[in-house]
Amino acid sequence: MSTRAHRSPLTYQVTLTVLALAAFSFVMVVGFGFYAAVQADHVSLERQKIFFANGLQDQIAAVEREQESVSVWDDSVINAKSGNQTWMAENLSVWMYSYYGHNRVYVLDEANRPIHAMREGKVVAPDLYAEDETALRSTVEKLRGLIDRPPDETVAGGPVKMVAEDLISLGGKPAILSVMPLIPSSDRVTQARGSEYLYVSVEFINDTVIDKIARKYLLDGAHLLSLSQPTGSAAIPLLDSRGVILGYIAWDQERPGLTLMRKAGPALIAAMLLAASVLAFLLRRLRRASTALQTSRNEAQYLAFHDTLTGLPNRALFEDRLRRALLTAGHDAAKVALLYLDIDRFKHVNDTLGHPAGDELVRQTAARLQRTIRDVDTVARLGGDEFAVILVDIRGVRDAEDVSELLQQRLREPFKLMDDQVFVSASIGIAVSTGPEADADDLLRKADIALYEAKKNGRGRYQVFAGDMDDLLLRKRKVESELRKALIGGTGIKLNYQPVFAVDGRAILGAEALIRWSHEVHGALPAAQFIAIAEERGLIGELGKWVLLEACRFAVRSALPWVAVNVSPLQLRDAGFPTMVAAILAETGLAPTRLQLEITENVLLENNDMTAAALVALRQAGIGIVLDDFGTGYSSLSYLRRHAIDKLKIDRSFVRLLGTEGNSTAIVKALIDLAIALNVDVTAEGVETEQQKALLVGMGCHQLQGYLLSPPLEPVQLLGLPGLALPGEQGGQATARA
């Protein structure tokens, strides 16, 4: 306060400008240098990864060429079919080990039975093939499939190449596998199609092979890493044809950018220190030359109309500027927009990081708001985490919406608070003046109602005041009253069930319970709509209990392995929720292992002690916990480690874009791999096409749900599916209960 009083406005502005320019120049130089170094290192790393990937492919091709040198040979066909072990050892197995380094060789007859085997340069009993058969079988069968194709069939415009290769794991070690048929090299030897003997060759990918690749591209420190060893950025996975990781090739990353920074760093630091010294000297002279130009009257006036924490206009100045803006707008065609804004879940920041962090969040929010709006507009702090923005001289609602979108984008960027990175969102209510008769108090009321609607509709959004919002509030109250009656009388509301299938599309693994409400006036109401009203009006406990009871009763009457029920975060905050679930299971006789409760990522994000205790109690009782819509929220491994779960459900928004958008395919693959790494089940929801199903199965997802397999079904329809209804169960009873 005293500093402000003894600075002239000009000196203050010049000082801030010089400091800002200096800070900007410093950040630009350092930032650009760091960015350039990081980019150079990134480009170099990607090039190194390409080198190793190409080198690995070259090694696979080399194995094929080496194998082909003896597999297309009249003598190979004759001696293999005659069972000449000595000849095969000298020409097909031991020789391949001695000359090319192939570690294992098997010769299989037309029925894929081993007739000759070699391991590490020694002929062994063919029966040892059984130890490797599981790993080799799919590649052998793939080659048999190629052989069985019609002779004139082509692939991609060319003849089918008679070879099948893959990366496999034998004894925990990755290896290159190549399988070729033994075929004649001339017309002197003939053999019937399908009677070909197969030549199986295996070369382990060890440090020697990797070093050969590394030396080709002048890379250092190349070595093999097992799955249990940690990997850095300078590594590529060894993937088999199914996408399973067998190991990693790692190396010492070349960092040209970092090397350059280390060499140029001392000179840059010296230059910056010199520039900082000169700047400090000039600023000190400027401050000494300044006199106390601001009087106590100016300081008092400032404090009377500005917020002490943020320096923004306070409520008094805000209301004055709003009335002035409306008076000006009343004399021309321009309009005024009022934006009410508050920070979503601001209390959570105060509770978890402390009030100093909350104050810092308010200060940073104020700064971002000021930087975003025009100079002619006003942003004010009304108290707590509430802000207001006055937009003058706008053409209509669209301009106000554009500014609101921009404000929300700025506030979604991470905040740095107390050495923690925090993400928040903001809800905004918008009211626009309608003409010369616009009143400030009326505009304030409308903006407040619009803000309330924005927060009720999900937060992190803006809402424009509409004339029917008052009517909407009345309709919500009516829906609340009628929902209470429906829960008491059991009329209108029911449950449908959407089954979850295995990868064959026929075996039903379980079903998800979905609530439906056929309103006598409004028809079928969207579940999200009346569930939100139930949460808002304190009905979610009764509604959740009804759904859980009905789902458990239905599951007991069927042969479903399990039934899944969605649970609201508000239910988990109830200390008596686990006890209520246990009572329903006891009443219905349903085993806890046949019940799954689906929660959203926001439940874990809240880090609420009551919620954490409820999840622990439910899992200890044997009830499965499913994380629904995984990947759409603030996904974090720390939450998954802190709260053990049993299953992840991939959101339909990712499944819908499979095969059409590369990013979505990569995300889905990553989510499935994460579930496998966490040793939990994974379900893909929203499967609507055969292509989506095939991609998911290929990625390792074993539980599918969607309209391709089955829409949500009435209880009687689900019980009518094969293997679900118990003997003597009456479908009519299921319909009556639903």
C-alpha positions in Angstrom: 0.0 0.0 0.0 2.8 2.4 0.9 4.7 1.6 -2.2 1.7 2.5 -4.3 1.3 5.8 -2.5 4.9 6.9 -3.2 5.0 6.1 -6.9 3.9 8.4 -9.6 1.6 6.7 -12.1 4.1 7.4 -14.9 7.0 5.9 -12.9 4.9 2.9 -12.0 3.8 2.3 -15.5 7.3 2.7 -16.9 8.7 0.4 -14.3 6.1 -2.3 -15.0 6.6 -1.9 -18.7 10.3 -2.3 -18.5 10.1 -5.2 -16.1 7.4 -6.8 -18.3 9.5 -6.4 -21.4 12.6 -7.7 -19.7 10.7 -10.6 -18.2 9.1 -11.3 -21.6 12.5 -11.1 -23.4 14.0 -13.4 -20.8 11.2 -15.9 -21.0 11.3 -15.8 -24.8 15.0 -16.4 -25.1 15.1 -19.1 -22.4 11.8 -20.6 -23.6 12.8 -20.6 -27.3 16.2 -22.1 -26.4 14.7 -24.8 -24.3 12.0 -25.5 -26.8 14.5 -25.7 -29.7 16.7 -28.1 -27.6 13.7 -30.3 -26.7 12.5 -30.3 -30.3 16.0 -31.2 -31.6 16.2 -34.0 -29.0 12.7 -35.2 -29.8 13.4 -35.3 -33.6 16.7 -37.1 -33.0 15.0 -39.6 -30.7 12.3 -40.3 -33.3 14.9 -40.8 -35.9 16.8 -43.2 -33.6 13.6 -45.2 -33.1 13.1 -45.4 -36.8 16.6 -46.7 -37.2 16.1 -49.5 -34.7 12.7 -50.4 -36.1 14.1 -50.5 -39.7 17.1 -52.5 -38.4 14.8 -55.0 -36.7 12.8 -55.4 -40.0 16.1 -55.9 -41.9 17.1 -58.6 -39.4 13.8 -60.4 -39.9 14.3 -60.2 -43.7 17.8 -61.5 -43.3 16.5 -64.5 -41.4 14.0 -65.2 -44.2 16.7 -64.8 -46.9 19.0 -67.2 -45.0 16.3 -69.7 -44.5 15.2 -69.4 -48.2 18.7 -70.3 -49.3 18.1 -73.9 -48.2 14.3 -74.3 -48.2 14.0 -73.9 -52.0 16.1 -76.9 -53.0 15.3 -80.3 -54.5 17.7 -82.0 -52.0 15.9 -80.5 -49.1 12.6 -81.9 -50.2 14.1 -85.4 -50.9 16.1 -85.7 -47.8 13.5 -84.3 -45.5 10.8 -86.6 -46.8 13.2 -89.6 -46.6 14.0 -88.7 -43.0 17.7 -88.3 -43.6 18.7 -86.9 -40.2 22.4 -86.6 -41.1 21.7 -84.6 -44.2 19.2 -82.3 -42.5 21.7 -81.7 -39.6 24.5 -80.8 -42.0 22.4 -78.6 -44.4 19.3 -77.4 -42.6 20.0 -77.1 -38.9 23.5 -77.3 -37.5 24.9 -75.5 -40.6 22.3 -72.7 -40.2 23.5 -72.3 -36.6 27.2 -72.4 -37.4 27.0 -70.1 -40.4 24.1 -67.7 -39.7 23.5 -68.1 -36.0 20.0 -69.5 -36.1 19.4 -70.8 -32.5 16.6 -73.3 -33.1 15.5 -75.3 -36.2 12.5 -77.7 -36.6 11.4 -79.6 -39.7 7.7 -80.5 -39.6 6.0 -83.1 -41.9 2.7 -82.4 -43.7 0.7 -83.0 -40.5 2.9 -80.5 -38.6 4.7 -83.3 -36.7 8.4 -82.7 -35.9 10.8 -85.0 -37.7 14.1 -83.1 -37.0 15.1 -80.6 -34.3 18.2 -78.5 -33.5 18.9 -76.2 -30.6 22.0 -74.1 -30.2 24.0 -76.1 -32.8 23.1 -79.5 -31.4 20.6 -82.0 -32.9 18.0 -82.9 -30.3 15.1 -85.2 -30.0 12.2 -84.0 -32.2 9.8 -84.4 -29.2 11.3 -81.3 -27.7 9.3 -79.4 -30.3 6.4 -79.7 -27.9 8.0 -77.2 -25.5 7.9 -74.5 -28.2 4.7 -75.7 -30.1 2.4 -73.2 -28.3 4.5 -70.2 -29.3 5.0 -71.5 -32.9 1.5 -72.9 -33.6 -0.2 -69.7 -34.9 2.6 -68.9 -37.3 2.7 -72.5 -38.6 -1.0 -72.4 -39.1 -0.8 -69.1 -40.9 1.7 -70.6 -43.4 -0.5 -73.7 -43.9 -3.3 -71.3 -44.7 -1.2 -69.6 -47.4 -0.3 -72.9 -48.8 -3.9 -74.0 -49.0 -5.0 -70.9 -51.0 -5.8 -71.5 -54.7 -2.6 -71.2 -56.9 -3.9 -68.2 -58.8 -4.9 -66.2 -55.7 -2.8 -63.0 -55.2 -2.3 -60.5 -52.5 -2.0 -56.7 -53.3 -1.6 -57.5 -57.0 1.3 -60.0 -56.6 1.8 -63.7 -55.9 1.4 -64.9 -52.3 4.8 -65.1 -50.6 5.2 -68.6 -49.0 6.6 -67.4 -45.7 5.1 -66.6 -42.3 7.1 -64.7 -39.7 6.5 -63.2 -36.3 8.2 -62.1 -33.1 7.6 -64.7 -30.3 8.8 -65.3 -26.7 10.5 -68.6 -25.9 11.5 -69.2 -22.4 10.9 -65.5 -21.6 13.3 -64.4 -24.4 12.1 -62.6 -27.5 13.0 -64.2 -30.8 12.5 -63.9 -34.6 10.4 -66.8 -36.0 10.3 -67.6 -39.7 8.4 -70.6 -41.2 8.8 -71.6 -44.9 7.8 -74.7 -46.9 10.4 -77.0 -48.3 9.8 -76.8 -52.1 11.7 -78.1 -55.1 14.0 -75.8 -57.0 13.4 -77.6 -60.4 10.9 -79.7 -62.2 12.8 -82.9 -61.4 11.1 -83.1 -58.0 7.3 -82.8 -57.6 5.1 -82.9 -54.6 1.4 -82.7 -54.1 0.0 -79.3 -52.9 -0.6 -79.5 -49.1 2.1 -82.2 -48.6 4.9 -79.7 -48.1 7.2 -80.2 -45.1 7.8 -77.0 -43.1 11.1 -75.5 -42.2 10.9 -73.6 -38.9 13.8 -71.3 -37.9 14.2 -69.3 -34.7 16.8 -66.6 -34.0 16.8 -65.1 -30.5 17.0 -61.3 -30.2 19.9 -60.9 -27.9 22.5 -58.2 -27.3 24.6 -59.5 -30.1 21.8 -59.1 -32.7 20.9 -55.7 -31.2 24.5 -54.5 -31.3 24.6 -55.5 -34.9 21.7 -53.2 -35.6 23.2 -50.4 -33.5 26.6 -50.5 -35.2 24.9 -50.1 -38.5 23.4 -46.7 -37.4 26.3 -45.7 -35.2 24.2 -45.8 -31.9 25.7 -46.6 -28.5 24.7 -48.6 -25.5 22.0 -50.7 -27.3 20.8 -53.6 -25.2 17.7 -55.8 -24.6 15.3 -55.0 -21.7 12.8 -57.5 -20.3 9.3 -56.5 -19.4 10.2 -56.3 -15.7 12.9 -53.7 -16.3 12.1 -49.9 -16.4 12.3 -48.3 -19.8 13.2 -44.8 -20.7 12.3 -42.7 -23.7 15.1 -44.2 -25.8 13.4 -47.6 -26.3 11.1 -49.3 -28.7 8.9 -52.3 -27.9 9.2 -55.7 -29.5 5.6 -56.5 -30.5 4.3 -59.7 -31.8 1.5 -59.9 -34.4 -1.2 -59.5 -31.7 0.4 -56.3 -30.3 1.7 -58.1 -27.2 5.0 -56.6 -25.9 7.7 -59.2 -25.6 10.5 -56.9 -24.5 12.2 -53.6 -25.4 15.3 -52.5 -27.3 16.9 -49.7 -25.4 20.0 -47.5 -26.1 21.8 -44.4 -25.0 19.9 -41.5 -26.4 21.7 -39.0 -28.5 20.7 -35.5 -27.3 22.1 -32.9 -29.7 19.9 -30.1 -28.3 21.0 -30.7 -24.7 24.6 -30.9 -25.7 24.3 -27.5 -27.5 22.6 -25.9 -24.4 25.4 -27.1 -22.1 28.0 -25.6 -24.3 26.2 -22.3 -24.8 24.7 -22.1 -21.3 27.6 -20.3 -19.5 27.8 -17.5 -22.1 24.0 -17.0 -22.1 23.9 -16.9 -18.3 26.7 -14.3 -18.2 24.9 -12.1 -20.7 21.6 -12.3 -18.8 23.3 -11.4 -15.5 24.9 -8.4 -17.2 21.6 -7.3 -18.6 19.8 -7.8 -15.3 22.5 -5.7 -13.6 22.0 -2.8 -16.0 18.2 -3.0 -15.7 18.4 -3.0 -11.9 20.6 0.0 -12.0 18.3 2.0 -14.3 15.2 1.0 -12.3 16.8 2.0 -9.0 17.7 5.4 -10.5 14.1 5.8 -11.7 12.7 5.0 -8.3 15.0 7.4 -6.6 14.1 10.2 -9.0 10.4 9.6 -8.3 8.6 11.5 -5.6 5.4 10.9 -3.7 2.9 11.9 -6.4 0.0 10.0 -5.1 -1.8 11.6 -2.2 -3.7 9.9 0.6 -6.9 11.0 -1.1 -6.1 9.0 -4.2 -5.1 6.0 -2.2 -8.3 6.2 -0.2 -10.4 6.5 -3.3 -8.7 3.5 -4.8 -9.3 1.3 -1.8 -13.0 2.4 -1.7 -13.7 1.1 -5.2 -11.2 -1.8 -5.6 -10.8 -5.2 -4.2 -7.7 -5.5 -2.0 -6.9 -9.0 -2.9 -7.0 -8.7 -6.7 -7.0 -5.0 -7.4 -10.2 -5.4 -9.5 -13.2 -3.0 -9.1 -15.3 -4.0 -6.2 -19.1 -4.3 -6.1 -19.6 -0.5 -5.5 -17.6 0.5 -8.6 -19.0 -2.4 -10.6 -22.7 -1.3 -10.0 -21.8 2.2 -10.9 -20.2 1.2 -14.2 -23.1 -1.1 -15.0 -25.6 1.7 -14.6 -23.4 4.1 -16.7 -23.1 1.5 -19.4 -26.9 0.9 -19.5 -27.5 4.7 -19.7 -25.1 4.9 -22.7 -26.6 1.9 -24.4 -30.1 3.4 -24.1 -29.1 6.2 -26.5 -27.7 4.1 -29.3 -28.1 0.6 -30.9 -25.3 -1.0 -28.9 -26.1 -3.5 -26.2 -24.7 -4.3 -22.8 -24.0 -7.9 -21.6 -23.5 -8.9 -18.0 -21.5 -12.0 -17.2 -21.7 -13.6 -13.8 -18.8 -16.0 -13.2 -17.6 -18.2 -10.4 -15.0 -20.9 -10.0 -16.4 -24.4 -9.9 -15.5 -26.4 -6.7 -13.5 -23.5 -5.2 -14.2 -24.9 -1.8 -12.4 -28.0 -2.7 -9.2 -26.0 -3.4 -9.5 -24.2 0.0 -10.1 -27.5 1.8 -7.3 -29.4 0.2 -4.6 -26.8 -0.3 -5.5 -24.2 2.3 -6.9 -20.7 2.1 -3.6 -19.1 1.0 -3.8 -21.3 -2.1 -7.5 -20.2 -2.5 -6.5 -16.6 -2.4 -3.7 -17.2 -4.9 -6.2 -18.9 -7.2 -8.5 -15.9 -7.0 -5.6 -13.6 -7.8 -4.5 -15.6 -10.8 -8.1 -15.9 -12.0 -8.5 -12.1 -11.8 -5.3 -11.6 -13.8 -6.5 -14.0 -16.5 -9.9 -12.3 -16.8 -8.3 -8.9 -17.1 -5.9 -10.1 -19.8 -8.8 -11.6 -21.8 -11.4 -8.8 -22.0 -11.1 -5.5 -23.9 -9.9 -2.3 -22.2 -13.4 -0.8 -22.5 -15.0 -3.6 -20.6 -15.0 -4.1 -16.9 -14.2 -7.2 -14.8 -15.0 -6.9 -11.0 -14.7 -9.2 -8.0 -18.0 -9.4 -6.1 -16.7 -11.5 -3.3 -15.3 -15.0 -2.6 -14.8 -16.7 -6.0 -17.5 -14.7 -7.7 -16.6 -12.3 -10.6 -18.7 -10.1 -12.9 -17.8 -8.8 -16.4 -19.5 -5.9 -18.1 -19.3 -6.0 -21.9 -20.2 -2.7 -23.6 -21.0 -2.0 -27.2 -21.8 -5.5 -28.3 -24.1 -6.5 -31.2 -26.0 -9.4 -29.5 -25.9 -12.6 -27.5 -23.3 -14.2 -29.9 -20.7 -11.7 -28.9 -21.3 -12.4 -25.2 -21.1 -16.2 -25.9 -17.8 -15.8 -27.7 -16.2 -13.9 -24.8 -17.6 -16.5 -22.4 -16.0 -19.3 -24.4 -12.7 -17.4 -24.4 -12.8 -16.9 -20.7 -13.5 -20.5 -20.0 -10.6 -21.5 -22.2 -8.2 -19.3 -20.3 -9.4 -20.6 -16.9 -9.1 -24.3 -18.0 -5.3 -23.8 -18.4 -3.4 -25.1 -15.3 -2.8 -22.9 -12.3 0.4 -23.1 -10.3 -0.6 -23.0 -6.6 1.8 -23.8 -3.7 4.1 -25.9 -5.9 1.0 -27.8 -7.1 -0.6 -27.8 -10.5 -4.4 -27.3 -10.2 -7.1 -27.5 -12.9 -10.4 -25.7 -12.5 -13.3 -24.6 -14.6 -15.8 -21.8 -14.4 -19.6 -21.5 -14.8 -20.9 -18.3 -16.4 -24.4 -16.8 -16.4 -25.1 -14.3 -19.3 -27.8 -11.6 -19.4 -28.0 -9.1 -22.3 -29.8 -5.8 -22.2 -33.0 -5.7 -24.3 -33.5 -2.0 -24.9 -33.5 1.5 -23.5 -35.7 0.4 -20.6 -33.1 -2.1 -19.3 -32.6 -1.9 -15.5 -29.4 -2.8 -13.7 -31.1 -4.7 -10.9 -33.1 -6.7 -13.4 -30.0 -7.5 -15.4 -28.3 -8.6 -12.2 -31.2 -10.9 -11.3 -31.2 -12.5 -14.8 -27.4 -13.1 -14.8 -27.7 -14.7 -11.4 -30.5 -17.1 -12.6 -28.5 -18.0 -15.7 -25.4 -18.7 -13.5 -27.5 -21.0 -11.3 -28.7 -22.9 -14.4 -25.2 -23.2 -15.8 -24.0 -24.8 -12.5 -27.0 -27.1 -12.3 -26.4 -28.3 -15.9 -23.0 -29.6 -15.2 -20.6 -26.8 -14.4 -17.8 -25.7 -16.6 -20.2 -24.1 -19.1 -22.0 -20.8 -19.8 -25.8 -20.3 -19.9 -27.7 -17.4 -21.5 -30.7 -16.2 -19.6 -33.9 -17.2 -21.4 -37.4 -15.9 -20.7 -38.6 -19.4 -19.9 -36.0 -20.1 -17.1 -38.5 -19.2 -14.4 -40.9 -21.6 -16.0 -38.1 -24.2 -16.2 -37.7 -24.0 -12.4 -41.4 -24.6 -11.9 -41.2 -27.6 -14.2 -38.3 -29.0 -12.3 -40.3 -28.8 -9.1 -43.2 -30.6 -10.8 -40.9 -33.4 -12.0 -39.5 -33.7 -8.5 -43.0 -34.1 -7.1 -44.1 -36.7 -9.7 -40.8 -38.7 -9.3 -41.5 -39.0 -5.5 -45.0 -40.3 -6.3 -43.5 -42.8 -8.9 -41.0 -44.1 -6.3 -43.8 -44.6 -3.7 -46.3 -46.2 -6.1 -43.8 -48.0 -8.4 -45.6 -46.8 -11.5 -43.9 -45.4 -14.6 -40.3 -46.2 -13.6 -38.7 -49.5 -14.6 -35.3 -51.0 -15.4 -34.0 -52.2 -18.8 -30.9 -54.3 -19.1 -28.2 -54.1 -21.7 -26.1 -57.3 -21.8 -22.3 -57.5 -21.9 -21.0 -60.1 -24.3 -17.8 -62.1 -24.7 -15.7 -61.7 -27.8 -17.7 -64.4 -29.7 -20.8 -62.1 -29.5 -22.9 -64.9 -28.1 -21.9 -65.7 -24.6 -23.5 -63.2 -22.1 -21.1 -62.2 -19.3 -23.5 -59.9 -17.4 -25.8 -57.0 -17.9 -26.0 -53.3 -17.0 -29.2 -52.0 -15.4 -30.6 -48.8 -17.0 -33.5 -46.9 -15.5 -36.4 -45.7 -17.6 -39.3 -43.4 -16.7 -42.4 -43.2 -19.0 -44.1 -40.0 -17.8 -47.8 -39.9 -18.4 -47.6 -36.3 -19.8 -44.0 -35.8 -21.1 -43.5 -39.4 -22.3 -40.1 -41.1 -22.0 -37.9 -38.7 -20.0 -34.1 -38.9 -20.5 -32.5 -40.7 -17.6 -29.8 -38.0 -17.2 -32.5 -35.3 -16.9 -34.5 -36.8 -14.0 -31.4 -38.2 -12.3 -29.9 -34.7 -12.2 -33.2 -33.4 -10.7 -33.1 -36.2 -8.2 -29.5 -35.3 -7.2 -30.4 -31.6 -7.0 -33.6 -32.1 -4.9 -32.2 -34.8 -2.5 -34.0 -37.7 -4.1 -31.0 -39.6 -5.4 -30.8 -41.8 -2.2 -34.3 -43.1 -2.6 -34.0 -43.5 -6.4 -30.7 -45.3 -6.1 -32.1 -47.7 -3.5 -35.1 -48.5 -5.7 -32.8 -49.2 -8.7 -30.4 -51.4 -6.6 -33.3 -53.4 -5.1 -35.0 -54.0 -8.4 -31.7 -55.0 -10.1 -30.8 -57.5 -7.4 -34.3 -59.0 -7.4 -34.0 -59.5 -11.2 -30.5 -61.0 -11.0 -31.6 -63.6 -8.5 -34.4 -64.8 -10.9 -31.9 -65.1 -13.8 -28.7 -67.0 -14.5 -26.8 -63.7 -15.2 -23.2 -64.0 -13.9 -23.6 -60.4 -12.6 -25.6 -57.3 -12.9 -24.1 -53.8 -12.9 -25.8 -50.7 -11.3 -24.7 -47.1 -11.8 -24.1 -45.2 -8.5 -24.2 -41.4 -8.0 -21.3 -39.7 -6.3 -23.8 -38.4 -3.8 -24.7 -41.9 -2.8 -21.1 -42.8 -2.0 -20.8 -39.7 0.3 -23.5 -41.3 2.5 -21.8 -43.1 5.4 -24.7 -45.6 5.5 -24.5 -46.6 1.8 -22.4 -49.8 2.2 -24.7 -50.9 5.0 -27.8 -50.3 2.8 -26.2 -52.3 -0.1 -25.4 -55.2 2.3 -29.0 -55.1 3.5 -30.4 -55.3 0.0 -28.1 -58.2 -0.9 -29.3 -60.0 2.3 -33.0 -59.3 1.5 -32.8 -60.5 -2.1 -30.3 -63.4 -1.5 -28.0 -62.2 -4.3 -24.3 -63.1 -3.8 -22.1 -60.0 -3.5 -19.9 -61.3 -6.3 -22.8 -61.0 -8.7 -23.2 -57.3 -8.1 -21.1 -54.6 -9.7 -21.3 -50.9 -8.9 -20.3 -48.4 -11.7 -18.8 -45.1 -10.7 -17.3 -42.2 -12.7 -13.8 -40.8 -12.6 -15.1 -37.7 -10.8 -15.8 -39.9 -7.7 -12.0 -40.7 -7.5 -11.0 -37.1 -8.4 -12.9 -35.7 -5.3 -10.5 -37.7 -3.0 -13.3 -37.7 -0.3 -12.5 -39.7 2.8 -16.1 -40.8 3.1 -16.2 -42.0 -0.5 -12.8 -43.8 -0.2 -14.1 -45.6 3.0 -17.3 -46.6 1.2 -15.4 -48.1 -1.8 -13.1 -50.1 0.5 -16.1 -51.5 2.5 -17.9 -52.5 -0.7 -14.9 -54.2 -2.2 -14.2 -56.1 1.0 -17.8 -57.3 0.9 -17.0 -58.9 -2.5 -18.8 -56.3 -4.6 -17.1 -55.4 -7.9 -16.2 -51.7 -8.5 -16.3 -50.5 -12.1 -14.9 -47.3 -13.4 -17.4 -46.1 -16.0 -16.6 -43.8 -19.0 -12.9 -44.2 -18.4 -10.7 -41.7 -20.4 -13.3 -38.9 -20.6 -12.4 -37.2 -17.3 -9.2 -36.4 -15.4 -7.7 -39.9 -15.8 -4.8 -40.4 -13.4 -2.8 -43.5 -12.5 -2.5 -42.1 -8.9 -6.3 -42.3 -8.5 -6.3 -45.9 -9.8 -3.5 -46.8 -7.3 -5.2 -45.1 -4.4 -8.6 -46.6 -5.1 -8.5 -50.3 -6.2 -11.1 -51.1 -8.8 -12.1 -54.3 -10.6 -13.0 -53.1 -14.1 -12.5 -50.2 -16.5 -15.2 -49.3 -19.1 -14.0 -47.5 -22.2 -16.3 -44.7 -23.1 -18.4 -45.0 -26.3 -16.9 -41.7 -27.6 -13.6 -43.4 -28.2 -15.2 -46.6 -29.6 -17.3 -44.7 -32.1 -14.2 -43.3 -33.8 -12.3 -46.6 -34.0 -11.0 -47.3 -37.5 -11.7 -43.7 -38.6 -9.4 -41.6 -36.4 -5.9 -42.7 -35.5 -5.8 -40.9 -32.2 -8.9 -42.7 -30.9 -7.5 -46.1 -31.9 -4.3 -45.3 -30.1 -6.2 -44.1 -27.0 -8.3 -47.2 -26.9 -5.3 -49.5 -27.3 -3.5 -47.6 -24.5 -6.6 -47.9 -22.2 -6.8 -51.6 -22.8 -3.1 -52.1 -22.2 -3.5 -50.0 -19.0 -6.3 -52.3 -17.8 -4.1 -55.4 -18.6 -1.2 -53.9 -16.7 -3.4 -53.2 -13.7 -4.8 -56.7 -13.9 -8.4 -55.6 -14.1 -11.2 -56.4 -16.6 -12.0 -54.0 -19.4 -15.4 -53.5 -21.2 -15.9 -51.5 -24.4 -19.3 -49.8 -24.5 -21.0 -48.4 -27.6 -19.9 -51.2 -30.0 -22.0 -50.6 -33.1 -20.1 -52.0 -36.1 -18.3 -55.2 -36.9 -15.1 -53.2 -37.6 -15.2 -51.8 -34.1 -15.7 -55.2 -32.7 -12.8 -56.7 -34.6 -10.4 -53.9 -33.6 -11.4 -54.2 -30.0 -10.9 -58.0 -29.9 -7.6 -57.6 -31.7 -6.5 -55.2 -29.0 -7.3 -57.7 -26.2 -10.7 -56.4 -25.1 -12.8 -59.4 -24.0 -16.0 -57.7 -22.9 -18.2 -55.9 -25.4 -21.4 -53.9 -25.0 -23.4 -52.0 -27.7 -26.2 -52.0 -30.2 -24.3 -54.3 -32.6 -24.7 -57.1 -30.0 -27.9 -56.0 -28.3 -29.8 -52.9 -27.3 -31.2 -52.4 -23.8 -33.9 -55.1 -23.3 -37.0 -55.4 -21.2 -36.5 -58.0 -18.4 -38.7 -60.5 -20.1 -36.7 -60.1 -23.3 -33.4 -60.6 -21.5 -34.8 -63.6 -19.6 -35.8 -65.1 -23.0 -32.2 -65.2 -24.2 -30.6 -68.7 -24.1 -29.2 -69.7 -20.8 -30.4 -66.8 -18.7 -33.9 -67.7 -17.3 -33.9 -70.1 -14.4 -36.2 -73.2 -14.8 -39.8 -72.4 -14.0 -39.2 -68.6 -14.0 -42.1 -66.7 -15.4 -41.3 -63.9 -17.8 -44.5 -62.1 -16.8 -43.2 -61.7 -13.2 -40.1 -60.0 -14.5 -42.2 -57.5 -16.5 -44.4 -56.8 -13.6 -41.5 -56.0 -11.3 -39.8 -53.9 -14.0 
